[in-house]
Amino acid sequence: MPRKRTLVPSPLAWTMQAAPVPPPVLPVLAERGGTQLRTPLPVAIIDTREQNPLSFRRFKGWFARIEHRALKLGDYSVSGMEDSCVVERKDLADLIQSFTTNRAVFISRLRRMAELPHSLLVVTASLTEIKSEYPYRAANPNRIAQSLIAVLTGLRLPFICTETHELGEEIVASYLYQTFLYDWLDRNGHGRHLADGDL
């Protein structure tokens, strides 16, 4: 007896093919009463010691300018918010080394970040890569993954994983832009929300 062909395949048979869409012109806009507010653009800061820095060239419309200078903490920040907004970025090799060979120094840095109101750890590798065997390295993937969860739960420091360096650029750029925007709205008496009735 011939098998019937189903018109719609089972969701279990679907395969996810990642194809990120291009970034928006601006991550978000602030409005009050249905009218867009005229808000300034932040100045992004990239630490001069960052080994393989994220490039914000694709996001020039998101920032007034991009500066390269030494930061006391982290790899990225916003001008005027260096003591309250910090992003630390790690690729997979750097994350492994930070949680093994340089663990004490890295944990000390994360503790300092956790004391700030706006801190984020961005890993430009997927969780699947973090949990997979590391060729040419003796590190245990479970130890690295559990260390990340400990940072989240023990230090209450959020982290986000991105599959590519380019997606990491967009996430960090958006985080800096929105952190600045929420801070500006709050300082200028608009409250910490983008539009009436939102977050």
DRENPA-3360 file (N, C-alpha, C; in nm, 2 decimals, always signed):
BEGIN
1 = MPRKRTLV = +0.08/-0.12/+0.00/+0.00/+0.00/+0.00/+0.09/+0.13/+0.00 ~ +0.07/+0.22/-0.10/+0.15/+0.34/-0.10/+0.13/+0.43/+0.02 ~ +0.24/+0.49/+0.06/+0.23/+0.59/+0.17/+0.17/+0.72/+0.13 ~ +0.09/+0.78/+0.21/+0.03/+0.91/+0.18/+0.14/+1.01/+0.21 ~ +0.15/+1.11/+0.12/+0.24/+1.22/+0.14/+0.17/+1.33/+0.22 ~ +0.23/+1.38/+0.33/+0.16/+1.48/+0.41/+0.20/+1.62/+0.34 ~ +0.10/+1.71/+0.34/+0.12/+1.84/+0.28/+0.21/+1.93/+0.37 ~ +0.19/+1.91/+0.50/+0.26/+1.99/+0.60/+0.35/+1.90/+0.68;
9 = PSPLAWTM = +0.48/+1.91/+0.67/+0.56/+1.82/+0.75/+0.55/+1.85/+0.90 ~ +0.58/+1.75/+0.98/+0.57/+1.76/+1.12/+0.67/+1.86/+1.17 ~ +0.64/+1.94/+1.27/+0.74/+2.04/+1.32/+0.86/+1.97/+1.37 ~ +0.85/+1.84/+1.41/+0.97/+1.77/+1.45/+1.07/+1.75/+1.34 ~ +1.02/+1.76/+1.21/+1.11/+1.74/+1.10/+1.17/+1.87/+1.05 ~ +1.12/+1.98/+1.10/+1.17/+2.11/+1.05/+1.31/+2.13/+1.09 ~ +1.39/+2.19/+1.01/+1.53/+2.23/+1.05/+1.54/+2.38/+1.05 ~ +1.61/+2.42/+1.16/+1.63/+2.57/+1.17/+1.75/+2.61/+1.09;
17 = QAAPVPPP = +1.72/+2.70/+0.99/+1.83/+2.75/+0.91/+1.84/+2.90/+0.95 ~ +1.95/+2.93/+1.02/+1.97/+3.07/+1.07/+2.00/+3.16/+0.95 ~ +1.92/+3.26/+0.94/+1.95/+3.37/+0.84/+1.90/+3.50/+0.90 ~ +1.99/+3.56/+0.99/+1.95/+3.68/+1.05/+1.92/+3.79/+0.95 ~ +1.82/+3.87/+0.98/+1.78/+3.98/+0.90/+1.87/+4.10/+0.93 ~ +1.88/+4.19/+0.83/+1.97/+4.31/+0.86/+1.92/+4.39/+0.98 ~ +2.01/+4.46/+1.05/+1.97/+4.54/+1.17/+1.88/+4.65/+1.13 ~ +1.80/+4.70/+1.22/+1.71/+4.81/+1.19/+1.79/+4.94/+1.18;
25 = VLPVLAER = +1.73/+5.05/+1.13/+1.79/+5.18/+1.12/+1.83/+5.23/+1.26 ~ +1.74/+5.21/+1.36/+1.76/+5.24/+1.50/+1.70/+5.12/+1.58 ~ +1.76/+5.08/+1.69/+1.71/+4.97/+1.76/+1.57/+4.99/+1.81 ~ +1.55/+5.11/+1.87/+1.42/+5.14/+1.93/+1.40/+5.29/+1.92 ~ +1.28/+5.34/+1.93/+1.25/+5.48/+1.94/+1.16/+5.51/+2.06 ~ +1.18/+5.63/+2.12/+1.10/+5.66/+2.24/+1.00/+5.76/+2.19 ~ +0.88/+5.74/+2.25/+0.77/+5.83/+2.22/+0.68/+5.85/+2.34 ~ +0.62/+5.97/+2.34/+0.52/+6.00/+2.45/+0.39/+6.05/+2.38;
33 = GGTQLRTP = +0.28/+5.99/+2.42/+0.15/+6.04/+2.36/+0.15/+6.02/+2.21 ~ +0.22/+5.92/+2.16/+0.22/+5.89/+2.01/+0.32/+5.98/+1.93 ~ +0.39/+6.07/+2.00/+0.49/+6.15/+1.93/+0.63/+6.11/+1.97 ~ +0.71/+6.10/+1.86/+0.85/+6.06/+1.89/+0.93/+6.17/+1.96 ~ +1.00/+6.13/+2.06/+1.09/+6.22/+2.13/+1.22/+6.25/+2.05 ~ +1.27/+6.37/+2.06/+1.40/+6.40/+2.00/+1.50/+6.37/+2.11 ~ +1.56/+6.25/+2.09/+1.66/+6.20/+2.19/+1.80/+6.21/+2.13 ~ +1.90/+6.24/+2.21/+2.04/+6.24/+2.15/+2.09/+6.10/+2.13;
41 = LPVAIIDT = +2.19/+6.09/+2.05/+2.26/+5.96/+2.03/+2.38/+5.94/+2.12 ~ +2.40/+5.82/+2.17/+2.51/+5.80/+2.26/+2.65/+5.80/+2.18 ~ +2.75/+5.81/+2.26/+2.89/+5.79/+2.21/+2.94/+5.66/+2.26 ~ +2.96/+5.57/+2.17/+3.01/+5.43/+2.20/+3.16/+5.44/+2.23 ~ +3.20/+5.36/+2.33/+3.35/+5.35/+2.36/+3.39/+5.21/+2.35 ~ +3.50/+5.19/+2.27/+3.56/+5.06/+2.26/+3.70/+5.07/+2.33 ~ +3.72/+4.97/+2.42/+3.85/+4.97/+2.49/+3.96/+4.94/+2.40 ~ +4.07/+5.02/+2.41/+4.19/+5.01/+2.32/+4.26/+4.88/+2.34;
49 = REQNPLSF = +4.24/+4.81/+2.45/+4.31/+4.68/+2.48/+4.23/+4.56/+2.42 ~ +4.11/+4.58/+2.37/+4.03/+4.47/+2.32/+4.11/+4.41/+2.20 ~ +4.13/+4.28/+2.21/+4.21/+4.20/+2.11/+4.15/+4.19/+1.97 ~ +4.02/+4.16/+1.97/+3.95/+4.14/+1.84/+3.82/+4.22/+1.85 ~ +3.84/+4.36/+1.85/+3.72/+4.44/+1.88/+3.60/+4.42/+1.78 ~ +3.48/+4.44/+1.84/+3.36/+4.44/+1.76/+3.37/+4.57/+1.68 ~ +3.32/+4.57/+1.56/+3.31/+4.69/+1.48/+3.17/+4.74/+1.48 ~ +3.15/+4.87/+1.51/+3.01/+4.92/+1.50/+2.99/+5.00/+1.37;
57 = RRFKGWFA = +3.07/+4.98/+1.27/+3.06/+5.05/+1.14/+2.92/+5.04/+1.08 ~ +2.86/+4.92/+1.10/+2.73/+4.90/+1.04/+2.62/+4.98/+1.12 ~ +2.66/+5.03/+1.23/+2.56/+5.09/+1.32/+2.59/+5.24/+1.35 ~ +2.65/+5.31/+1.25/+2.69/+5.45/+1.27/+2.57/+5.53/+1.30 ~ +2.45/+5.50/+1.24/+2.33/+5.58/+1.27/+2.28/+5.57/+1.41 ~ +2.33/+5.47/+1.49/+2.29/+5.44/+1.62/+2.37/+5.53/+1.72 ~ +2.49/+5.58/+1.68/+2.58/+5.65/+1.77/+2.62/+5.79/+1.71 ~ +2.64/+5.88/+1.80/+2.69/+6.01/+1.76/+2.83/+6.00/+1.70;
65 = RIEHRALK = +2.91/+5.91/+1.77/+3.04/+5.87/+1.72/+3.09/+5.75/+1.80 ~ +3.20/+5.70/+1.76/+3.26/+5.58/+1.82/+3.40/+5.62/+1.86 ~ +3.44/+5.61/+1.99/+3.57/+5.64/+2.04/+3.64/+5.52/+2.09 ~ +3.77/+5.52/+2.07/+3.86/+5.41/+2.11/+3.95/+5.47/+2.22 ~ +3.93/+5.42/+2.35/+4.01/+5.46/+2.46/+4.01/+5.36/+2.57 ~ +4.10/+5.37/+2.66/+4.11/+5.27/+2.76/+4.00/+5.28/+2.86 ~ +3.94/+5.17/+2.90/+3.83/+5.17/+3.00/+3.88/+5.10/+3.13 ~ +3.83/+5.15/+3.24/+3.88/+5.09/+3.37/+3.83/+4.95/+3.38;
73 = LGDYSVSG = +3.71/+4.92/+3.32/+3.65/+4.79/+3.34/+3.57/+4.76/+3.21 ~ +3.58/+4.64/+3.16/+3.51/+4.59/+3.04/+3.57/+4.63/+2.91 ~ +3.50/+4.59/+2.81/+3.55/+4.62/+2.67/+3.47/+4.73/+2.60 ~ +3.35/+4.75/+2.64/+3.26/+4.85/+2.57/+3.18/+4.93/+2.67 ~ +3.15/+5.05/+2.64/+3.07/+5.13/+2.73/+3.01/+5.25/+2.65 ~ +2.95/+5.34/+2.72/+2.89/+5.46/+2.66/+2.96/+5.58/+2.73 ~ +2.99/+5.68/+2.66/+3.05/+5.80/+2.71/+2.96/+5.86/+2.82 ~ +3.02/+5.89/+2.94/+2.94/+5.95/+3.05/+2.88/+5.84/+3.14;
81 = MEDSCVVE = +2.88/+5.72/+3.09/+2.83/+5.60/+3.17/+2.93/+5.50/+3.20 ~ +3.06/+5.53/+3.19/+3.17/+5.43/+3.20/+3.17/+5.36/+3.34 ~ +3.11/+5.43/+3.44/+3.11/+5.38/+3.58/+2.98/+5.31/+3.61 ~ +2.89/+5.30/+3.51/+2.76/+5.24/+3.53/+2.72/+5.14/+3.42 ~ +2.78/+5.15/+3.30/+2.74/+5.06/+3.19/+2.87/+5.00/+3.14 ~ +2.88/+4.86/+3.15/+3.00/+4.79/+3.11/+2.96/+4.66/+3.03 ~ +3.02/+4.64/+2.92/+3.00/+4.51/+2.85/+3.14/+4.44/+2.83 ~ +3.14/+4.32/+2.87/+3.26/+4.24/+2.86/+3.23/+4.14/+2.75;
89 = RKDLADLI = +3.32/+4.13/+2.65/+3.30/+4.03/+2.54/+3.41/+3.92/+2.54 ~ +3.36/+3.80/+2.51/+3.45/+3.69/+2.50/+3.42/+3.60/+2.38 ~ +3.52/+3.56/+2.31/+3.50/+3.46/+2.21/+3.52/+3.33/+2.28 ~ +3.50/+3.21/+2.22/+3.50/+3.09/+2.29/+3.64/+3.06/+2.35 ~ +3.75/+3.08/+2.27/+3.88/+3.05/+2.32/+3.91/+3.14/+2.44 ~ +3.87/+3.26/+2.44/+3.90/+3.36/+2.55/+3.82/+3.32/+2.67 ~ +3.69/+3.27/+2.65/+3.60/+3.23/+2.76/+3.66/+3.11/+2.83 ~ +3.71/+3.02/+2.75/+3.77/+2.90/+2.81/+3.89/+2.93/+2.90;
97 = QSFTTNRA = +3.98/+3.02/+2.84/+4.10/+3.06/+2.91/+4.06/+3.14/+3.04 ~ +3.96/+3.22/+3.02/+3.92/+3.31/+3.14/+3.87/+3.23/+3.25 ~ +3.80/+3.12/+3.22/+3.74/+3.03/+3.33/+3.83/+2.92/+3.37 ~ +3.95/+2.91/+3.31/+4.05/+2.81/+3.36/+4.18/+2.88/+3.40 ~ +4.27/+2.91/+3.31/+4.40/+2.97/+3.34/+4.39/+3.10/+3.41 ~ +4.30/+3.19/+3.37/+4.29/+3.32/+3.43/+4.17/+3.34/+3.52 ~ +4.12/+3.23/+3.57/+3.99/+3.23/+3.65/+3.98/+3.33/+3.76 ~ +4.09/+3.34/+3.84/+4.08/+3.43/+3.96/+4.07/+3.58/+3.91;
105 = VFISRLRR = +4.14/+3.61/+3.81/+4.14/+3.75/+3.76/+4.00/+3.78/+3.69 ~ +3.95/+3.68/+3.62/+3.83/+3.70/+3.55/+3.71/+3.71/+3.65 ~ +3.71/+3.62/+3.74/+3.60/+3.63/+3.84/+3.60/+3.76/+3.92 ~ +3.72/+3.81/+3.95/+3.73/+3.94/+4.02/+3.67/+4.05/+3.93 ~ +3.70/+4.04/+3.80/+3.64/+4.14/+3.71/+3.49/+4.13/+3.70 ~ +3.44/+4.01/+3.70/+3.29/+3.99/+3.69/+3.23/+4.04/+3.82 ~ +3.29/+4.02/+3.94/+3.24/+4.07/+4.06/+3.23/+4.22/+4.06 ~ +3.33/+4.29/+4.01/+3.32/+4.44/+4.00/+3.21/+4.48/+3.90;
113 = MAELPHSL = +3.19/+4.41/+3.79/+3.09/+4.44/+3.70/+2.95/+4.42/+3.76 ~ +2.94/+4.32/+3.84/+2.81/+4.28/+3.90/+2.76/+4.39/+4.00 ~ +2.85/+4.48/+4.05/+2.82/+4.59/+4.13/+2.76/+4.71/+4.06 ~ +2.77/+4.71/+3.93/+2.72/+4.82/+3.85/+2.58/+4.80/+3.80 ~ +2.50/+4.90/+3.78/+2.36/+4.88/+3.74/+2.34/+4.82/+3.60 ~ +2.44/+4.84/+3.51/+2.42/+4.80/+3.37/+2.54/+4.72/+3.33 ~ +2.55/+4.59/+3.35/+2.66/+4.51/+3.30/+2.61/+4.39/+3.22 ~ +2.69/+4.35/+3.13/+2.65/+4.24/+3.04/+2.77/+4.16/+3.00;
121 = LVVTASLT = +2.77/+4.03/+3.00/+2.88/+3.95/+2.95/+2.82/+3.89/+2.82 ~ +2.89/+3.92/+2.71/+2.85/+3.87/+2.57/+2.96/+3.77/+2.53 ~ +2.91/+3.65/+2.49/+3.00/+3.54/+2.44/+2.96/+3.52/+2.29 ~ +3.06/+3.54/+2.21/+3.04/+3.53/+2.06/+3.06/+3.39/+2.02 ~ +2.98/+3.30/+2.08/+2.98/+3.16/+2.05/+2.84/+3.10/+2.10 ~ +2.79/+3.00/+2.04/+2.66/+2.95/+2.08/+2.68/+2.86/+2.20 ~ +2.57/+2.84/+2.27/+2.57/+2.75/+2.39/+2.61/+2.61/+2.35 ~ +2.57/+2.57/+2.22/+2.61/+2.44/+2.17/+2.76/+2.42/+2.16;
129 = EIKSEYPY = +2.82/+2.53/+2.11/+2.97/+2.53/+2.10/+3.03/+2.52/+2.24 ~ +2.98/+2.60/+2.34/+3.03/+2.60/+2.47/+3.02/+2.46/+2.53 ~ +2.91/+2.39/+2.51/+2.89/+2.25/+2.56/+2.95/+2.14/+2.48 ~ +3.02/+2.17/+2.38/+3.08/+2.06/+2.29/+3.23/+2.04/+2.33 ~ +3.28/+1.93/+2.29/+3.42/+1.90/+2.32/+3.51/+2.01/+2.25 ~ +3.62/+2.04/+2.32/+3.71/+2.14/+2.27/+3.83/+2.07/+2.21 ~ +3.85/+2.08/+2.08/+3.97/+2.02/+2.02/+4.09/+2.09/+2.07 ~ +4.20/+2.02/+2.10/+4.33/+2.07/+2.14/+4.32/+2.15/+2.27;
137 = RAANPNRI = +4.22/+2.13/+2.35/+4.21/+2.19/+2.49/+4.17/+2.08/+2.59 ~ +4.22/+2.09/+2.71/+4.19/+2.00/+2.81/+4.07/+2.04/+2.89 ~ +4.02/+2.16/+2.87/+3.91/+2.21/+2.95/+3.78/+2.13/+2.93 ~ +3.70/+2.13/+3.04/+3.58/+2.05/+3.04/+3.46/+2.14/+3.00 ~ +3.39/+2.11/+2.89/+3.28/+2.20/+2.85/+3.17/+2.21/+2.96 ~ +3.15/+2.11/+3.04/+3.05/+2.12/+3.15/+3.09/+2.23/+3.25 ~ +3.22/+2.23/+3.28/+3.27/+2.33/+3.38/+3.25/+2.47/+3.33 ~ +3.28/+2.49/+3.20/+3.26/+2.62/+3.14/+3.12/+2.67/+3.14;
145 = AQSLIAVL = +3.03/+2.57/+3.10/+2.88/+2.60/+3.10/+2.83/+2.63/+3.24 ~ +2.88/+2.55/+3.34/+2.83/+2.57/+3.47/+2.89/+2.70/+3.53 ~ +3.00/+2.74/+3.49/+3.06/+2.86/+3.54/+2.98/+2.98/+3.49 ~ +2.93/+2.97/+3.37/+2.84/+3.08/+3.31/+2.71/+3.09/+3.39 ~ +2.65/+2.97/+3.43/+2.53/+2.97/+3.51/+2.56/+3.02/+3.65 ~ +2.67/+3.00/+3.70/+2.71/+3.05/+3.83/+2.72/+3.20/+3.83 ~ +2.78/+3.25/+3.72/+2.79/+3.40/+3.70/+2.64/+3.46/+3.70 ~ +2.55/+3.39/+3.63/+2.41/+3.44/+3.62/+2.34/+3.43/+3.76;
153 = TGLRLPFI = +2.36/+3.32/+3.83/+2.28/+3.30/+3.95/+2.35/+3.36/+4.07 ~ +2.48/+3.33/+4.08/+2.56/+3.38/+4.20/+2.59/+3.52/+4.20 ~ +2.63/+3.58/+4.08/+2.66/+3.72/+4.08/+2.54/+3.80/+4.02 ~ +2.44/+3.74/+3.97/+2.33/+3.80/+3.91/+2.37/+3.89/+3.79 ~ +2.48/+3.84/+3.72/+2.53/+3.91/+3.61/+2.48/+3.84/+3.48 ~ +2.40/+3.91/+3.40/+2.35/+3.84/+3.28/+2.45/+3.82/+3.17 ~ +2.43/+3.71/+3.10/+2.52/+3.68/+2.98/+2.43/+3.65/+2.87 ~ +2.48/+3.67/+2.75/+2.41/+3.63/+2.63/+2.51/+3.57/+2.53;
161 = CTETHELG = +2.47/+3.46/+2.46/+2.55/+3.40/+2.36/+2.50/+3.43/+2.22 ~ +2.59/+3.46/+2.13/+2.56/+3.49/+1.99/+2.64/+3.39/+1.91 ~ +2.58/+3.34/+1.80/+2.64/+3.24/+1.72/+2.76/+3.30/+1.64 ~ +2.76/+3.43/+1.61/+2.86/+3.49/+1.53/+2.92/+3.62/+1.59 ~ +3.03/+3.65/+1.54/+3.10/+3.78/+1.59/+3.01/+3.90/+1.54 ~ +2.95/+3.89/+1.42/+2.87/+3.99/+1.37/+2.74/+4.01/+1.45 ~ +2.68/+3.90/+1.49/+2.56/+3.91/+1.57/+2.59/+3.97/+1.71 ~ +2.71/+3.94/+1.76/+2.76/+3.99/+1.88/+2.77/+4.15/+1.87;
169 = EEIVASYL = +2.82/+4.19/+1.76/+2.83/+4.34/+1.73/+2.69/+4.41/+1.74 ~ +2.59/+4.34/+1.68/+2.46/+4.40/+1.69/+2.40/+4.40/+1.83 ~ +2.42/+4.29/+1.90/+2.37/+4.28/+2.04/+2.43/+4.39/+2.13 ~ +2.56/+4.40/+2.12/+2.64/+4.50/+2.20/+2.60/+4.64/+2.16 ~ +2.59/+4.67/+2.04/+2.55/+4.80/+1.99/+2.41/+4.84/+2.04 ~ +2.32/+4.74/+2.03/+2.18/+4.77/+2.07/+2.18/+4.79/+2.23 ~ +2.26/+4.71/+2.30/+2.26/+4.72/+2.45/+2.31/+4.85/+2.49 ~ +2.42/+4.90/+2.43/+2.47/+5.03/+2.46/+2.37/+5.14/+2.43;
177 = YQTFLYDW = +2.31/+5.13/+2.31/+2.22/+5.23/+2.26/+2.10/+5.24/+2.36 ~ +2.04/+5.12/+2.39/+1.92/+5.12/+2.48/+1.95/+5.16/+2.62 ~ +2.07/+5.12/+2.67/+2.11/+5.16/+2.81/+2.12/+5.31/+2.82 ~ +2.18/+5.37/+2.72/+2.19/+5.52/+2.72/+2.05/+5.58/+2.71 ~ +1.97/+5.53/+2.62/+1.84/+5.59/+2.59/+1.75/+5.58/+2.72 ~ +1.74/+5.46/+2.79/+1.67/+5.45/+2.91/+1.72/+5.55/+3.02 ~ +1.85/+5.56/+3.03/+1.91/+5.65/+3.12/+1.87/+5.79/+3.09 ~ +1.88/+5.83/+2.97/+1.85/+5.97/+2.92/+1.70/+6.00/+2.95;
185 = LDRNGHGR = +1.61/+5.91/+2.92/+1.47/+5.92/+2.95/+1.44/+5.95/+3.10 ~ +1.51/+5.86/+3.18/+1.49/+5.87/+3.32/+1.54/+6.01/+3.38 ~ +1.66/+6.05/+3.33/+1.72/+6.17/+3.38/+1.65/+6.30/+3.34 ~ +1.57/+6.28/+3.23/+1.50/+6.40/+3.17/+1.35/+6.40/+3.21 ~ +1.31/+6.32/+3.31/+1.18/+6.32/+3.36/+1.07/+6.25/+3.27 ~ +1.12/+6.16/+3.18/+1.02/+6.09/+3.10/+0.99/+5.95/+3.15 ~ +1.06/+5.90/+3.26/+1.04/+5.77/+3.31/+1.12/+5.66/+3.23 ~ +1.13/+5.54/+3.29/+1.20/+5.44/+3.23/+1.11/+5.35/+3.14;
193 = HLADGDL = +1.06/+5.41/+3.04/+0.98/+5.33/+2.94/+0.99/+5.40/+2.80 ~ +0.98/+5.32/+2.70/+1.00/+5.38/+2.56/+0.88/+5.44/+2.51 ~ +0.76/+5.38/+2.54/+0.64/+5.44/+2.49/+0.53/+5.41/+2.60 ~ +0.42/+5.48/+2.60/+0.32/+5.47/+2.69/+0.27/+5.33/+2.69 ~ +0.27/+5.26/+2.81/+0.21/+5.13/+2.83/+0.31/+5.02/+2.79 ~ +0.43/+5.05/+2.76/+0.53/+4.94/+2.73/+0.60/+4.89/+2.85 ~ +0.72/+4.84/+2.84/+0.79/+4.78/+2.95/+0.81/+4.88/+3.06;
% end
